Structure formats: structure tokens, C-alpha cells
Amino acid sequence: MANYIALALLVLPLLQVVVTAGEPNIQDYTKRFEKKESCDLYHGSWVYDKSYPLYDSSQCSFIEVSFACQRNGRPDKLYLKYRWQPSACNLPRFGEISPNLVRSQPDLVEMSLDLARSRQIRFDGIDFLKRLRNKKIMFIGDSLSLNQWQSLLCMLHTATPHSEYKSERIGPLSTFTFTEYNASVMLMRNAFLVDIEHKRYGRVLKLNKLGYEKTWDGIDVLIFNTWHWWRHTGREQPWDFIQEGKHLQRDMDRLAAYEEALKTWARWVDTNVDPEKTKVFFQGISPDHSNASNWGNHNGIECKGETKPIFAPAYPRHHPAELVVEKVLRTMLKPVHLLNVTRLSQQRKDAHPSIYGLGGHYGMDCSHWCLAGVPDTWNQLLYAELISK
């Protein structure tokens, strides 16, 4: 009898979610994602889930061609079927249910388990938009911010496919507004966070001066990101000199320059952000997969042809730029929440556009991500972080 009672306590709340799916209970979602100290959302594994992806990318006409892998002819779809599963987030275990009950009512048990699994870091676009009503969320960074921004737009648009929206771009600022909720999801393209000034003698990357920081004022949620362009050299390098204080030089250690720029950004946050009004996130480093030997494929050409995640225990390794981010965040006075997506993304060698990006078969993109894909998980984690704080 105790087993039946236990199962009923598990099933009934879950069935209520199904019955009332059209009108989510905000308080229920808050409790559902209440973050406990024992649960690290970023420690887990990628598991196959036949219900994935979270949306059909063909229904998102605004996806950049460089991220639209299926539209660009990618033939395989297994990479779309992996879901991030945290290791210690109170998923029900088969061992908690009597074997006799499993034998006598397997359909009921399986249904309850499926529903329980679905209650883990599942993204609810309607709830997200309700929380964002009359507010603004802004991504600030490079093309990886663009990747995550467009992922979030697809996730929200899929939740309200018939709702009106407005989209506009003014210079580096793009704004997508869901008019029913007066909710704006914005992107400010700023690859370095700090400024590049054009002088008569060349372009100067100024490590002690921010770029476009006035656009960050008054935003309810800020998600910052920078790293991708700090590694570029030669023709791809968008500056000629680096200025640190009054010192002007041709080049310097890139990680040291990166750290100095992040310190400049951190001072702005500590000086200008009111945590009661604005939540600040830093998107962890998005890894590339340009060296196939890192995961034991010594004959591989970057990420080309990869169709499954990396499951080897020796991988991933610590990312040096991520260590710099964590170092700077530890020194800050104001709370900044790290979307610690680096390690879980390092395992997804299969999820890049590869030859199905902007350059087609003449290009190779192992830095950005297909949509639908890994950035959807970043946004699920963002959602979980937002409603748990």
C-alpha cells in the first residue's frame, strides 16, 4: 500500500501539469526549478531524448544561414536528439519504485517517470515571456552571443507561434519584441566589450575603455560574452595596436589582454549595476572543435563528419579563458552569475555547422553551433538560473 501511495504522490502532481498545460502555474515553476546546493546544473551528461529538438528550425525564418544546418543540407539528425541531464537534480530512480509495481502497472510507472524527466530543466516559453513582461533582456558580445540570442528567439517564438512580434536593427543593436508581452530580447554586437578606436595611425584596442556601455543601462537582464575574437591574428585581427593605460603596443599576451579587458568590464558592473533592478550573467567560454586529435580522431578534419558527443572521461580539459573569467568574477562586488557552459559544450564536437554553415562545402565552422542545438541548452540553463534567484 505504501508503494501505491508513494507512486500516487509522484503521479498526481505531474498529471496536473498535463491537464493545466495551457496555463502554467508560475509558483509551481519557481518551486520546480528551485536550485538546491546539492544540485550543480552544469555537472551531468548528454543523453539521447527522442522528443528533441525543442523546436523545428524551419519554423524560425530569422535564423542566420550560418546556423541553419538542416536548411543547408546537413544529412544527419542524431546531433539534434541529445539533452543535457544534470547528475544530481532529484530525478526519480527506478530503485525507488517496487519491482512488483513495475510489473503490475508498467504503463503508469513509465508515464510518471517520463513526466518527471520532463520536469527537469524544461524550457517554458510562456512562463519566460510572462516573467519578461514589460522588461528587456540583452545579450552583449560576439557571434556566439548572436548564436544564443537567435536560439532564445526560436524557443520563445515556438511557444507563441501566432503572436505578433517586431524586429529591428539599428547599427550594432538588434531588438526583437514580443508585442503581446511588451518583452524585448536584444542583441548588442560587441566582440571585445572594450572599445576599438580608429586613429590616423591605425585601429586601437583600448583595454581600459568600454564600448557602447550606455546601451546597457536600464536593461533588466544582461548576458555578457567575449573571447572568440581575442585569438584572431593576421588579416582576421580587427585592430592594429593594443593600448593598456597609456602604453601602446603592437601585441601582448592575449590572455593577459583578455583579463585586463574583463577587469574594465567588472569595474563598470560594480559601479553601475543595481542588483535589485538588473540581473547580470556572463556566458561561459564557448569552445571550438578545430583539433580532432583532442578527442582521439587523429585522421579527422576538425569537426567534419562528427555525429556524436564526446563521452571519454579524459575530456574535456580546463579552458584557459574560462579560468580567467572565473578569476575576475571572484573579485567583483556585485553578483554576476556564470553560465558555466564550457565543459558541457566541449563534449559536443558533433553540433557545429562544419561544412553546413555560411561557407558551405568550401568552409569549415567548428566554432559556432547549429540551431536547433547546443545554445538551446544554454538558454534552458539561463531560464533555470533566472527563476531560481
Helices and strands as residue ranges (DSSP letters): H 2-19, H 26-32, E 44-48, G 57-59, G 78-81, E 82-86, G 94-96, H 99-104, H 106-118, H 125-131, E 136-141, H 143-159, E 165-170, E 173-178, E 183-189, E 194-199, E 202-210, G 213-216, E 221-224, G 228-231, G 234-236, E 241-244, E 247-249, H 254-272, E 279-283, G 292-295, H 320-330, E 337-339, H 342-346, G 360-362, H 374-388
